[in-house]
Amino acid sequence: MTEFWKAIKDFYLVELTDEYSRQATDRLIELGEYAEMCPDNNDKQFIKNCLVAFNKLLDSKQRGLIKNVQHKEQI
């Protein structure tokens, strides 16, 4: 669980770039593998749900940046 919260903390302390998004996605995959080792099914499902939500947040923020860049290019 410590690794999970560290990843969330790290996410909010950096600038969102393509490189960071790639690293965050790799980290999410790694944390998903750790979740599979969790002996309690409820805990395992909770961690997986959090990882999915975190991934959706990352994707949403990345799309927002892309829209901003495209909008600025059009102006």
Secondary structure, DSSP 8 states (H G I E B T S, - for coil): -HHHHHHHHHHHTS---HHHHHHHHHHHHHHHHHHHT-S-HHHHHHHHHHHHHHHHHHHHHHHHHHHHHHHHHH-
